[in-house]
């Protein structure tokens, strides 16, 4: 049984939980809209907040759903996961249910799940989303960043997938992002079950990394064509740039994992100072070395980064540039009226006289009586 559980909140979170179920994770989902969650047929444990029919991209509705049903939500989560060490709450930051519910729900779960750390898989929208989605994402990430006891936050960046696959549909972008984040987490869990004479990366090592507060990324680099240590380090750095997570913007990794799998002769190209030259050497580094005949692959787990300011400001810049227009739209919604130019004409609509009932004979002409 895997030591990490996946709780999907909202439609995007439910879709991540669906993929996680196929990979053997314990999963559950929460939604305000039963029609969204019911399509996730592989997820057995589901809680649909009573009295709601979706949040309509309104974060306040998601927040209210937590406040009104927090006891039931906590009991549901407690009953859905057994013997896990880390619970990752998965959600989209730019919607209503996941974005609105998740920050407060995470805070509550931190207080009510003894012995279990709680982190997040938070999906950032593409840069071309509309103003309402940008506002939701900015507010949600700000709230997540203020949770003091939260563990790793994986920021899945749909903009990264768009850059790598510019012609793909939204559906394929979302599906690929969801698949890759769960495969990355599953891959490092897989390694913790391997044995080696040359240094094991075990579950305690992984949990030490993932329990670090801040932003975490996982990436893998194949170094088959590397000839020098610099080549190998360059491939690793490129894997950070091309990962599905928000790009690394600054130095300051706190804890890290480095896992090598492949032929023994290629392991000599690993140079720790060269690998961490750009981001600074971590406070702690946990390594695992596993010799095999597979392609030489180096997987890195980097935890404790600050939230990526430049990436998040890219969502907010458009709001700032259009501040006056957006504020005027809100004012217009509340104040717009149409004033008729022909109100004077209302008196022209003459009323017909009331009909009086009388004898039928009185209706005949006089000469016909």
Beta strands, then each sheet from edge to edge (+ up, - down):
strand 1: 4-9
strand 2: 26-31
strand 3: 46-48
strand 4: 86-92
strand 5: 117-124
strand 6: 152-157
strand 7: 214-222
strand 8: 255-262
strand 9: 284-291
strand 10: 297-305
sheet 1: 3+ 2+ 1+ 4+ 5+ 6+ 7+ 10- 8+ 9+
end
